Amino acid sequence: MEQLVKEEWEKFKELLSKLSGYTEAMSLLHWDLRTGAPRKGVEIRSNTIGLISGEIFRLQTSPEMGEFTKYFSRPEVRSQLNGIENKIVQDCRKEYERSQSIPSKSFEEYSVLAAHAQTIWEEAKESDDYDSFEPYLSKIVAFKQEFIGHWGVKDSRYDTLLDMYEPDLTVEKLDDIFGRLRSRLVPLVEAIAASPDKPDTGFLAQIFPKEQQEKFGLFILKQMGFDFEAGRLDESVHPFATGLNPGDVRITTNYLPDNVTSAIFSSLHEGGHALYEQNISKDLVGTPLAQGASMGIHESQSRLWENMIGRSRSFWQRYYGDLQQHFPGQLAGVEVEDFYRAINSVANSFIRIEADELTYNLHIIVRYEIEKLIFNEGLAVKDLPAVWNAKYQEYLGITPPSNALGVLQDVHWSGGDFGYFASYSLGNMYAAQILNTLRKELPEFEELVAAGNLLPIKEWLTDKIYRHGQSLTPSQIIEQVTGEPLNPDYLADYLEAKYTELYKL
């Protein structure tokens, strides 16, 4: 690298380091807001988040950022950078061009609104009061519609939002992928509903003390390889993961006294996110690449650990005895096979995060179709409860009895995260495809899980996925790991095999 280029790169790194520091500070404020910050401080905290968000926005769209990305995009300069350096420039350039047309005042107002709206959502969900939340959500949607105009409409307005979470994904591609998946899953759900061989789940309907749930969750996270010197577990209304940096990754869960499986699987889920964040290469720290390749790839890891490992027979052959020790009264006399079948039972339900592996994807399709209606067809926010309930009746044959169990159940829209939900089903698809390769390259996979030796699996995933952060695109990751583009048939094959055996179809 020529001396001039090297000097300019060092200056660029200083700007990126400052941007990274502000981003970490804002993430920490968000984490605090959702894990117990006093309610009376919410308004001022939201304003503070807005101020820092505005500063981040100004740095991302500053003349300095524009000049740096323009300079490093010159062919004669680009040729002197390595692959990771060029990816940093490419991502910063994309963010700069996407955001610099948005007035900073509008972005700051939106950030304050979104931070405040998440607290209003918590209160609305708790009191089943959609009307109190609707004005905030309407303003968030209006801001998003305005921003889409600034960002530029792709094939559709909703395509613009999808690109932020899964680069190069389009409505056209998703409609095809979801259509293929739906055509195989709906008959499977129907066959299971008609099966006379249903698992007994009655023993799960007991009181499981929170303290013991927490102890077991901490134990499982340690078994996965979660580094508690580089992370922590807390409690929140809606489980989430926040990667401040690879040395500080925070996850949360929610303990339900009458549902022991909720915290177990949310801890496994968020733990999967955390393993990704904790094991990103240290070389990427302080750059925009120190994060997951996309939300879909990130979700592939949470779903892989939660479901394909955590709900497997092999996993519970090893860990069911530990769970019984934590809850001897509740699980006395319950065999491991009965527990395995119970935690994998299929039932149409209202709550997405409590859904089984199979019907979960139908919950996502409902949200995906509603978001398309909002941004492509102008569906009014006030009409969301009615549309939501109709979609649930159409896809799952049930109608939520309240908005708390319906349109108010997810935190995402209160934070403006439209376009996010598709990532969950994409994560399931990526995970099944990755699992297929993992089994081939680690033929002792089942034996490792059954022995509780999970670290070789974590190490394989670190080498193939985690360490790369965002230095590779989602398509590069999946093709590099599995040798082919995303293929939803792997998920359908996995689910058909698992549930055909489980329900003796």
C-alpha positions as CSV (number, residue, x, y, z in Angstrom):
1,M,0.0,0.0,0.0
2,E,1.4,3.4,-1.0
3,Q,2.2,5.8,1.8
4,L,-0.5,8.3,0.9
5,V,-3.1,5.6,0.7
6,K,-1.9,4.1,4.0
7,E,-2.2,7.6,5.7
8,E,-5.7,8.1,4.4
9,W,-6.7,4.6,5.5
10,E,-5.5,5.4,9.1
11,K,-7.6,8.6,9.1
12,F,-10.6,6.6,7.8
13,K,-10.1,4.0,10.6
14,E,-10.3,6.8,13.1
15,L,-13.7,7.9,11.7
16,L,-14.9,4.3,11.8
17,S,-13.7,3.8,15.4
18,K,-15.6,6.9,16.5
19,L,-18.7,5.7,14.7
20,S,-18.3,2.3,16.4
21,G,-18.0,3.9,19.8
22,Y,-21.2,5.9,19.4
23,T,-23.0,2.8,18.1
24,E,-21.9,0.8,21.2
25,A,-23.1,3.6,23.5
26,M,-26.5,3.7,21.9
27,S,-26.9,-0.1,22.0
28,L,-26.1,0.0,25.7
29,L,-28.8,2.6,26.3
30,H,-31.3,0.5,24.4
31,W,-30.4,-2.6,26.4
32,D,-30.8,-0.7,29.6
33,L,-34.1,0.7,28.5
34,R,-35.5,-2.8,27.9
35,T,-34.0,-4.5,31.0
36,G,-35.3,-2.4,33.9
37,A,-34.7,1.3,33.4
38,P,-37.2,3.2,35.6
39,R,-40.3,4.1,33.7
40,K,-40.2,7.8,34.8
41,G,-36.8,8.2,33.0
42,V,-38.0,6.8,29.7
43,E,-38.8,10.1,28.0
44,I,-35.4,11.7,28.8
45,R,-33.7,8.4,27.9
46,S,-35.5,8.4,24.6
47,N,-34.3,11.9,23.9
48,T,-30.7,10.9,24.7
49,I,-30.9,7.9,22.4
50,G,-32.3,10.3,19.7
51,L,-29.3,12.6,20.2
52,I,-26.7,9.8,19.9
53,S,-28.6,8.3,17.0
54,G,-28.5,11.7,15.3
55,E,-24.7,11.9,15.9
56,I,-24.2,8.5,14.4
57,F,-26.3,9.5,11.4
58,R,-24.3,12.6,10.9
59,L,-21.0,10.7,11.0
60,Q,-22.4,8.1,8.5
61,T,-23.5,10.9,6.1
62,S,-20.7,13.4,6.8
63,P,-18.7,15.0,4.0
64,E,-15.7,13.2,5.4
65,M,-17.4,9.8,5.0
66,G,-18.4,10.7,1.5
67,E,-14.9,11.8,0.5
68,F,-13.2,8.7,2.1
69,T,-15.5,6.2,0.4
70,K,-15.2,8.1,-2.9
71,Y,-11.4,8.1,-2.6
72,F,-11.1,4.4,-1.7
73,S,-13.5,3.4,-4.5
74,R,-11.1,4.7,-7.1
75,P,-9.8,1.7,-9.1
76,E,-6.1,2.7,-8.6
77,V,-6.7,2.9,-4.8
78,R,-9.1,0.0,-4.5
79,S,-6.4,-2.3,-6.0
80,Q,-4.2,-1.5,-3.1
81,L,-6.7,-2.7,-0.5
82,N,-7.4,-6.2,0.6
83,G,-10.7,-8.0,0.5
84,I,-11.9,-7.0,3.9
85,E,-10.8,-3.3,3.4
86,N,-12.7,-3.2,0.2
87,K,-15.8,-4.7,1.8
88,I,-15.6,-2.0,4.6
89,V,-15.5,0.7,1.9
90,Q,-18.4,-0.9,0.0
91,D,-20.7,-1.1,3.0
92,C,-19.9,2.4,4.2
93,R,-20.5,3.7,0.7
94,K,-23.9,1.9,0.5
95,E,-24.9,3.3,3.9
96,Y,-23.7,6.8,3.0
97,E,-25.6,6.9,-0.3
98,R,-28.7,5.4,1.3
99,S,-28.9,7.8,4.2
100,Q,-27.3,11.1,3.1
101,S,-30.6,12.2,1.5
102,I,-32.5,11.9,4.7
103,P,-32.7,15.2,6.7
104,S,-30.8,14.6,10.0
105,K,-33.6,16.3,11.9
106,S,-36.1,13.8,10.6
107,F,-33.9,10.9,11.5
108,E,-33.3,12.2,15.0
109,E,-37.1,12.7,15.5
110,Y,-37.7,9.2,14.3
111,S,-35.1,7.7,16.7
112,V,-36.7,9.5,19.7
113,L,-40.1,8.2,18.6
114,A,-38.9,4.6,18.2
115,A,-37.2,4.5,21.5
116,H,-40.3,5.9,23.3
117,A,-42.7,3.7,21.3
118,Q,-41.0,0.5,22.6
119,T,-41.9,1.4,26.1
120,I,-45.5,2.4,25.1
121,W,-45.7,-1.0,23.3
122,E,-44.7,-2.8,26.6
123,E,-47.5,-1.0,28.4
124,A,-50.0,-1.5,25.7
125,K,-49.3,-5.2,25.5
126,E,-49.6,-5.6,29.2
127,S,-52.9,-3.8,29.3
128,D,-54.2,-5.2,25.9
129,D,-54.7,-1.6,24.7
130,Y,-53.9,-1.3,21.0
131,D,-55.6,2.1,20.8
132,S,-52.9,3.6,23.1
133,F,-50.1,2.2,20.8
134,E,-51.7,2.9,17.4
135,P,-50.8,6.6,17.2
136,Y,-47.1,5.8,17.8
137,L,-47.1,3.0,15.3
138,S,-48.8,5.2,12.7
139,K,-46.1,7.8,13.1
140,I,-43.4,5.1,12.7
141,V,-44.9,3.8,9.5
142,A,-45.2,7.4,8.2
143,F,-41.5,8.0,8.9
144,K,-40.6,4.7,7.1
145,Q,-42.7,5.6,4.1
146,E,-40.9,9.0,4.0
147,F,-37.5,7.3,4.3
148,I,-38.3,4.9,1.5
149,G,-38.8,7.9,-0.7
150,H,-35.4,9.2,0.2
151,W,-33.7,5.8,-0.1
152,G,-35.3,5.1,-3.5
153,V,-38.0,2.6,-4.3
154,K,-36.6,-0.7,-5.7
155,D,-39.0,-3.1,-7.4
156,S,-41.5,-2.2,-4.7
157,R,-41.5,0.0,-1.6
158,Y,-41.3,-3.1,0.6
159,D,-38.2,-4.4,-1.3
160,T,-36.4,-1.3,-0.1
161,L,-37.0,-2.4,3.5
162,L,-36.1,-6.1,2.9
163,D,-32.7,-5.1,1.5
164,M,-31.7,-3.6,4.9
165,Y,-32.0,-6.9,6.6
166,E,-31.2,-9.4,3.8
167,P,-29.2,-7.8,1.0
168,D,-30.5,-8.6,-2.5
169,L,-33.7,-10.2,-1.3
170,T,-36.8,-9.2,-3.1
171,V,-40.6,-9.7,-2.8
172,E,-40.4,-11.7,-6.0
173,K,-37.8,-14.1,-4.6
174,L,-39.5,-14.4,-1.2
175,D,-42.9,-15.1,-2.7
176,D,-41.4,-18.0,-4.6
177,I,-39.5,-19.3,-1.6
178,F,-42.4,-19.0,0.8
179,G,-44.7,-20.5,-1.8
180,R,-42.5,-23.6,-2.2
181,L,-42.2,-24.0,1.6
182,R,-45.9,-23.5,2.2
183,S,-46.8,-26.1,-0.4
184,R,-44.9,-28.7,1.6
185,L,-45.6,-27.6,5.1
186,V,-49.4,-27.2,5.0
187,P,-50.1,-30.9,4.0
188,L,-47.7,-31.9,6.8
189,V,-49.6,-29.8,9.3
190,E,-52.9,-31.4,8.1
191,A,-51.5,-34.9,8.4
192,I,-50.3,-34.3,11.9
193,A,-53.7,-32.9,12.9
194,A,-55.3,-36.1,11.6
195,S,-52.8,-38.4,13.4
196,P,-54.2,-40.3,16.3
197,D,-50.8,-40.6,17.9
198,K,-50.5,-37.3,19.7
199,P,-47.9,-36.7,22.4
200,D,-49.0,-36.0,26.0
201,T,-48.1,-32.4,27.0
202,G,-50.1,-32.3,30.2
203,F,-47.1,-32.6,32.5
204,L,-45.7,-29.3,31.1
205,A,-48.7,-27.4,32.5
206,Q,-47.3,-27.1,36.0
207,I,-45.5,-24.3,38.0
208,F,-41.8,-24.3,37.4
209,P,-40.1,-21.8,39.8
210,K,-38.3,-19.0,38.1
211,E,-35.1,-19.4,40.2
212,Q,-34.6,-23.0,38.9
213,Q,-35.4,-22.0,35.4
214,E,-32.7,-19.4,35.5
215,K,-30.1,-21.9,36.9
216,F,-30.8,-24.4,34.2
217,G,-30.6,-21.7,31.5
218,L,-27.2,-20.6,32.7
219,F,-26.0,-24.2,32.8
220,I,-27.1,-24.8,29.2
221,L,-25.5,-21.6,28.0
222,K,-22.2,-22.6,29.5
223,Q,-22.5,-26.0,27.8
224,M,-23.0,-24.3,24.5
225,G,-19.8,-22.3,25.0
226,F,-21.3,-19.0,25.8
227,D,-18.5,-16.9,27.4
228,F,-19.7,-15.3,30.6
229,E,-16.6,-13.2,30.7
230,A,-17.7,-11.7,27.4
231,G,-21.5,-11.6,28.1
232,R,-24.4,-11.8,30.5
233,L,-28.0,-13.1,30.8
234,D,-30.8,-10.8,32.0
235,E,-34.6,-10.7,31.9
236,S,-36.8,-8.7,29.6
237,V,-40.4,-8.7,28.3
238,H,-39.3,-9.9,24.9
239,P,-36.0,-11.9,24.7
240,F,-33.3,-10.3,22.6
241,A,-29.5,-10.3,22.0
242,T,-27.3,-7.2,21.9
243,G,-23.7,-7.4,20.7
244,L,-21.9,-4.3,21.9
245,N,-18.6,-5.8,20.8
246,P,-17.3,-9.4,20.7
247,G,-16.2,-8.9,24.3
248,D,-19.6,-7.7,25.6
249,V,-22.6,-9.6,24.2
250,R,-25.8,-9.4,26.3
251,I,-28.8,-11.7,26.0
252,T,-32.2,-11.7,27.8
253,T,-35.0,-14.2,28.3
254,N,-38.4,-14.1,29.9
255,Y,-39.4,-16.6,32.6
256,L,-42.9,-17.9,32.6
257,P,-43.8,-19.8,35.8
258,D,-46.3,-22.1,34.0
259,N,-44.1,-22.7,30.9
260,V,-40.7,-24.1,31.6
261,T,-39.9,-24.6,27.9
262,S,-40.2,-20.9,27.0
263,A,-37.1,-19.7,28.8
264,I,-35.1,-22.8,27.9
265,F,-35.6,-22.3,24.2
266,S,-35.4,-18.6,24.2
267,S,-32.0,-18.9,26.1
268,L,-30.8,-21.4,23.4
269,H,-32.1,-19.1,20.7
270,E,-30.5,-15.9,22.0
271,G,-27.4,-18.0,23.0
272,G,-27.0,-18.9,19.3
273,H,-27.0,-15.2,18.4
274,A,-24.5,-14.6,21.2
275,L,-22.1,-17.3,20.0
276,Y,-22.0,-15.6,16.6
277,E,-21.3,-12.2,18.1
278,Q,-18.7,-13.4,20.6
279,N,-16.7,-15.3,17.9
280,I,-16.4,-12.6,15.2
281,S,-12.7,-12.2,14.3
282,K,-11.0,-9.6,16.5
283,D,-9.6,-8.2,13.2
284,L,-13.0,-6.8,12.4
285,V,-13.6,-5.0,15.8
286,G,-14.1,-1.3,15.4
287,T,-15.3,-1.7,11.8
288,P,-18.8,-2.0,10.3
289,L,-18.0,-5.7,9.6
290,A,-18.0,-6.7,13.2
291,Q,-21.6,-8.0,13.0
292,G,-23.5,-10.8,11.3
293,A,-23.6,-11.2,7.6
294,S,-27.4,-10.5,7.6
295,M,-30.3,-11.0,9.9
296,G,-31.2,-14.3,8.0
297,I,-27.7,-15.7,8.6
298,H,-27.9,-14.5,12.2
299,E,-31.2,-16.2,12.7
300,S,-29.8,-19.4,11.2
301,Q,-27.6,-19.7,14.2
302,S,-30.2,-19.0,16.8
303,R,-32.6,-21.4,15.1
304,L,-29.9,-24.1,14.7
305,W,-29.1,-24.0,18.4
306,E,-32.7,-23.6,19.6
307,N,-34.4,-26.2,17.4
308,M,-32.1,-28.4,15.4
309,I,-29.8,-29.1,18.4
310,G,-31.9,-28.0,21.3
311,R,-35.1,-29.8,20.4
312,S,-33.3,-33.0,19.2
313,R,-33.7,-36.4,20.8
314,S,-29.9,-36.5,21.2
315,F,-29.8,-33.3,23.1
316,W,-32.3,-34.4,25.7
317,Q,-30.8,-37.8,26.1
318,R,-27.9,-35.9,27.6
319,Y,-29.6,-33.0,29.4
320,Y,-33.0,-34.3,30.5
321,G,-31.5,-35.8,33.7
322,D,-30.1,-32.3,34.5
323,L,-33.6,-30.8,34.0
324,Q,-35.1,-33.4,36.2
325,Q,-32.7,-32.5,39.0
326,H,-33.8,-28.9,38.8
327,F,-37.5,-29.9,38.8
328,P,-37.7,-33.3,40.5
329,G,-41.3,-32.9,41.6
330,Q,-42.7,-31.7,38.3
331,L,-40.8,-34.3,36.1
332,A,-40.8,-37.3,38.4
333,G,-41.9,-40.4,36.4
334,V,-41.8,-38.5,33.0
335,E,-39.5,-40.5,30.6
336,V,-37.1,-38.6,28.3
337,E,-38.9,-39.9,25.2
338,D,-42.2,-38.5,26.5
339,F,-40.5,-35.1,27.2
340,Y,-38.9,-35.1,23.7
341,R,-42.3,-35.7,22.0
342,A,-44.0,-33.1,24.2
343,I,-41.5,-30.3,23.4
344,N,-41.9,-31.1,19.7
345,S,-45.7,-31.3,19.7
346,V,-47.4,-29.4,16.8
347,A,-50.4,-27.2,17.6
348,N,-51.7,-24.0,16.0
349,S,-51.1,-21.3,18.5
350,F,-51.3,-17.5,18.9
351,I,-47.8,-16.6,20.0
352,R,-44.9,-16.7,17.5
353,I,-42.1,-17.2,19.9
354,E,-43.9,-20.1,21.6
355,A,-44.7,-21.8,18.3
356,D,-43.4,-25.2,17.3
357,E,-40.8,-25.6,14.6
358,L,-43.4,-26.5,11.9
359,T,-46.1,-23.9,12.3
360,Y,-43.6,-21.1,13.2
361,N,-43.0,-20.5,9.5
362,L,-46.7,-19.8,9.1
363,H,-46.5,-17.1,11.8
364,I,-43.8,-15.5,9.8
365,I,-45.7,-15.6,6.5
366,V,-48.6,-13.8,8.2
367,R,-46.3,-11.0,9.2
368,Y,-44.6,-10.9,5.9
369,E,-47.9,-10.5,4.0
370,I,-49.2,-7.8,6.4
371,E,-46.0,-5.8,6.0
372,K,-46.4,-6.0,2.2
373,L,-49.9,-4.7,2.6
374,I,-48.8,-1.8,4.7
375,F,-46.0,-0.5,2.4
376,N,-47.1,-1.7,-1.0
377,E,-50.8,-1.2,-0.7
378,G,-51.3,1.4,2.0
379,L,-52.9,-0.7,4.7
380,A,-53.8,1.7,7.6
381,V,-52.3,1.0,11.0
382,K,-55.8,1.3,12.6
383,D,-56.9,-1.8,10.5
384,L,-54.0,-4.0,11.6
385,P,-55.8,-5.9,14.4
386,A,-58.6,-7.0,12.0
387,V,-56.2,-8.0,9.2
388,W,-54.0,-9.8,11.7
389,N,-56.9,-11.9,13.1
390,A,-58.1,-12.7,9.6
391,K,-54.7,-13.9,8.5
392,Y,-54.4,-16.1,11.6
393,Q,-57.8,-17.6,10.8
394,E,-56.7,-18.3,7.2
395,Y,-53.3,-19.8,7.9
396,L,-53.7,-21.4,11.4
397,G,-57.4,-21.8,11.8
398,I,-57.5,-19.7,15.0
399,T,-58.5,-16.2,15.9
400,P,-56.6,-14.4,18.7
401,P,-59.0,-13.5,21.6
402,S,-57.1,-10.3,22.3
403,N,-54.6,-7.9,20.7
404,A,-52.1,-8.9,23.4
405,L,-52.2,-12.4,22.0
406,G,-52.4,-11.0,18.4
407,V,-51.0,-7.9,16.8
408,L,-49.3,-6.6,20.0
409,Q,-47.2,-9.6,20.7
410,D,-44.0,-8.6,18.9
411,V,-41.6,-5.8,19.8
412,H,-40.3,-5.3,16.3
413,W,-42.8,-2.8,14.8
414,S,-42.5,-0.5,17.8
415,G,-38.8,-0.1,17.0
416,G,-39.5,0.4,13.3
417,D,-38.1,-3.0,12.3
418,F,-40.2,-3.6,9.2
419,G,-38.7,-6.1,6.8
420,Y,-37.2,-8.0,9.6
421,F,-39.6,-10.9,10.1
422,A,-38.8,-12.7,6.9
423,S,-35.3,-13.2,8.3
424,Y,-36.7,-15.7,10.8
425,S,-38.0,-18.2,8.2
426,L,-34.9,-17.5,6.1
427,G,-32.9,-18.4,9.2
428,N,-34.7,-21.7,9.4
429,M,-33.9,-22.4,5.8
430,Y,-30.3,-21.4,6.1
431,A,-30.0,-23.5,9.3
432,A,-31.4,-26.7,7.7
433,Q,-29.0,-26.3,4.8
434,I,-26.0,-25.7,7.0
435,L,-27.0,-28.6,9.3
436,N,-27.0,-30.9,6.2
437,T,-23.4,-29.9,5.5
438,L,-22.4,-30.0,9.2
439,R,-23.6,-33.6,9.5
440,K,-21.5,-34.6,6.5
441,E,-18.3,-32.8,7.7
442,L,-18.8,-33.9,11.4
443,P,-20.3,-37.4,10.9
444,E,-20.1,-37.8,14.7
445,F,-22.5,-34.9,15.1
446,E,-25.3,-36.9,16.9
447,E,-22.8,-38.6,19.2
448,L,-21.3,-35.2,20.1
449,V,-24.7,-33.8,21.0
450,A,-25.7,-37.0,22.9
451,A,-22.5,-36.7,24.9
452,G,-22.9,-33.0,25.7
453,N,-19.7,-32.3,23.8
454,L,-21.0,-29.2,22.0
455,L,-17.8,-27.3,21.6
456,P,-16.6,-29.0,18.4
457,I,-19.9,-27.9,16.8
458,K,-19.3,-24.3,18.0
459,E,-15.8,-24.4,16.6
460,W,-17.0,-25.7,13.2
461,L,-19.6,-22.9,13.1
462,T,-16.9,-20.3,14.1
463,D,-14.6,-21.4,11.3
464,K,-17.4,-21.5,8.7
465,I,-19.5,-18.6,9.7
466,Y,-18.9,-16.7,12.9
467,R,-15.4,-15.4,12.4
468,H,-16.3,-13.8,9.1
469,G,-18.7,-11.3,10.5
470,Q,-20.1,-9.2,7.7
471,S,-17.0,-9.6,5.5
472,L,-19.0,-12.1,3.4
473,T,-22.5,-11.6,2.0
474,P,-25.3,-14.0,2.9
475,S,-25.1,-15.7,-0.5
476,Q,-21.4,-16.0,-0.2
477,I,-21.7,-17.6,3.2
478,I,-24.3,-20.1,2.3
479,E,-22.6,-21.1,-1.0
480,Q,-19.2,-21.2,0.6
481,V,-20.5,-23.4,3.5
482,T,-22.9,-25.7,1.6
483,G,-21.8,-25.5,-2.0
484,E,-25.1,-24.2,-3.3
485,P,-27.5,-21.2,-3.1
486,L,-30.3,-21.1,-0.5
487,N,-32.7,-24.0,-1.1
488,P,-35.9,-24.2,1.0
489,D,-36.2,-27.9,0.3
490,Y,-33.6,-28.7,3.0
491,L,-35.9,-27.3,5.7
492,A,-39.0,-29.1,4.3
493,D,-37.0,-32.3,4.1
494,Y,-35.8,-31.9,7.7
495,L,-39.3,-31.1,9.0
496,E,-41.0,-33.9,7.1
497,A,-38.4,-36.5,8.3
498,K,-38.6,-35.3,12.0
499,Y,-42.4,-35.1,12.2
500,T,-43.2,-38.2,10.2
501,E,-41.2,-40.2,12.7
502,L,-42.5,-38.3,15.7
503,Y,-46.2,-38.6,14.8
504,K,-45.8,-42.0,13.2
505,L,-47.3,-40.8,9.9
